[in-house]
């Protein structure tokens, strides 16, 4: 008999929620607006793109 353990963190649900939020924020943007949006979000996060120090 297996014991079913309740999840305390559901990574798939979190990822889907984040993707849904981004999609709703960017759905009517042009390509240039989307690039600006992404640049702004990267700057706000403080995360450096791959290959940059």
C-alpha positions as CSV (number, residue, x, y, z in Angstrom):
1,X,0.0,0.0,0.0
2,X,1.4,3.4,-1.0
3,X,1.1,6.5,1.1
4,X,0.0,9.6,-0.9
5,X,1.8,12.7,0.2
6,X,0.3,16.1,-0.4
7,X,2.4,18.5,-2.4
8,X,3.6,21.5,-0.6
9,X,5.1,23.1,-3.7
10,X,3.7,22.5,-7.2
11,X,6.3,23.7,-9.7
12,X,4.1,22.9,-12.8
13,X,1.2,25.0,-11.4
14,X,3.6,27.9,-10.5
15,X,5.1,27.8,-14.0
16,X,1.7,27.8,-15.7
17,X,0.5,30.7,-13.5
18,X,3.6,32.8,-14.4
19,X,3.2,32.0,-18.1
20,X,-0.5,33.0,-18.0
21,X,0.4,36.3,-16.3
22,X,3.1,37.1,-18.9
23,X,0.8,36.2,-21.8
24,X,-2.0,38.4,-20.5
25,X,0.4,41.3,-20.0
26,X,1.9,41.0,-23.5
27,X,-1.0,39.8,-25.7
28,X,-1.5,43.0,-27.6
29,X,2.1,44.2,-27.8
30,X,4.1,44.6,-31.0
31,X,7.4,42.9,-31.3
32,X,9.3,46.0,-30.3
33,X,7.0,46.6,-27.3
34,X,7.6,43.0,-26.2
35,X,11.4,43.4,-26.5
36,X,11.2,46.5,-24.3
37,X,9.0,44.7,-21.8
38,X,11.5,41.8,-21.6
39,X,14.4,44.2,-21.2
40,X,12.6,46.0,-18.4
41,X,11.7,42.8,-16.6
42,X,15.3,41.6,-16.8
43,X,16.6,44.9,-15.4
44,X,14.1,44.8,-12.6
45,X,15.0,41.2,-11.7
46,X,18.8,41.9,-11.5
47,X,19.5,38.6,-13.3
48,X,22.2,38.8,-15.9
49,X,21.7,37.1,-19.3
50,X,23.8,34.1,-20.1
51,X,27.3,35.0,-21.1
52,X,27.3,38.4,-19.4
53,X,29.3,39.1,-16.2
